[in-house]
């Protein structure tokens, strides 16, 4: 299991409001992999995002689905740096018609 493989699993989590996966939206800040543990630092587009619980649950579900041998998946919401549209991938920006 690699960080890239975890990011691929996280790309299956689609923000229902934006229609883009959380990796390309720039919501995933850090992933660390240690044998049977995965730690993910992610954010939301705003601290008041009503989808935070849904997105974090889906993120854990997809990582566990991809790697059933994991003992733990920990997701921590962070707010620094503050998310902004420039954190999106070029593909996401093109899809959403911004920048």
CORUR-V685920 format. One record per residue. N is the residue number from 1. RES is the residue in three letters. SS is DSSP state (@ for helix, = for strand, . for the rest). PHI is phi as a letter, one per 30 degrees, with the letter a starting at -180 (999 if undefined). OMEGA is omega as a letter, one per 20 degrees, with the letter a starting at -180 (* if undefined). Layout:
N_RES_SS_PHI_OMEGA ; N_RES_SS_PHI_OMEGA
//
This chain:
1_UNK_._999_a ; 2_UNK_._b_r ; 3_UNK_@_d_r ; 4_UNK_@_d_r ; 5_UNK_@_d_r ; 6_UNK_@_d_r ; 7_UNK_@_d_r ; 8_UNK_@_d_r ; 9_UNK_@_d_a ; 10_UNK_@_d_r ; 11_UNK_._d_r ; 12_UNK_._d_r ; 13_UNK_._c_a ; 14_UNK_=_c_r ; 15_UNK_=_d_a ; 16_UNK_._d_r ; 17_UNK_._d_a ; 18_UNK_._c_a ; 19_UNK_._i_a ; 20_UNK_=_b_a ; 21_UNK_=_d_a ; 22_UNK_._d_r ; 23_UNK_._d_a ; 24_UNK_._d_r ; 25_UNK_._d_a ; 26_UNK_._i_a ; 27_UNK_._d_r ; 28_UNK_=_c_a ; 29_UNK_=_c_a ; 30_UNK_=_a_r ; 31_UNK_=_b_r ; 32_UNK_=_b_a ; 33_UNK_=_b_r ; 34_UNK_=_b_r ; 35_UNK_._h_a ; 36_UNK_._c_a ; 37_UNK_=_b_r ; 38_UNK_=_b_r ; 39_UNK_=_c_a ; 40_UNK_=_b_r ; 41_UNK_=_c_r ; 42_UNK_=_b_a ; 43_UNK_._b_r ; 44_UNK_._b_r ; 45_UNK_._d_r ; 46_UNK_._a_r ; 47_UNK_._d_a ; 48_UNK_._c_a ; 49_UNK_._e_a ; 50_UNK_._d_a ; 51_UNK_._c_a ; 52_UNK_@_e_a ; 53_UNK_@_d_r ; 54_UNK_@_e_a ; 55_UNK_@_d_r ; 56_UNK_@_d_r ; 57_UNK_@_d_r ; 58_UNK_@_d_r ; 59_UNK_@_d_r ; 60_UNK_@_d_a ; 61_UNK_@_e_a ; 62_UNK_@_d_r ; 63_UNK_@_d_r ; 64_UNK_@_d_r ; 65_UNK_@_d_a ; 66_UNK_@_d_a ; 67_UNK_._b_a ; 68_UNK_._d_a ; 69_UNK_._d_a ; 70_UNK_._d_r ; 71_UNK_._d_a ; 72_UNK_=_a_r ; 73_UNK_=_b_a ; 74_UNK_=_c_r ; 75_UNK_=_c_r ; 76_UNK_=_c_r ; 77_UNK_=_d_r ; 78_UNK_._b_a ; 79_UNK_._b_r ; 80_UNK_._b_i ; 81_UNK_._d_r ; 82_UNK_._d_a ; 83_UNK_._d_r ; 84_UNK_._b_a ; 85_UNK_@_e_r ; 86_UNK_@_d_r ; 87_UNK_@_d_r ; 88_UNK_._d_r ; 89_UNK_._d_r ; 90_UNK_@_e_a ; 91_UNK_@_d_a ; 92_UNK_@_d_r ; 93_UNK_@_d_r ; 94_UNK_@_d_a ; 95_UNK_@_d_a ; 96_UNK_@_d_r ; 97_UNK_._i_r ; 98_UNK_._b_r ; 99_UNK_._h_*
//
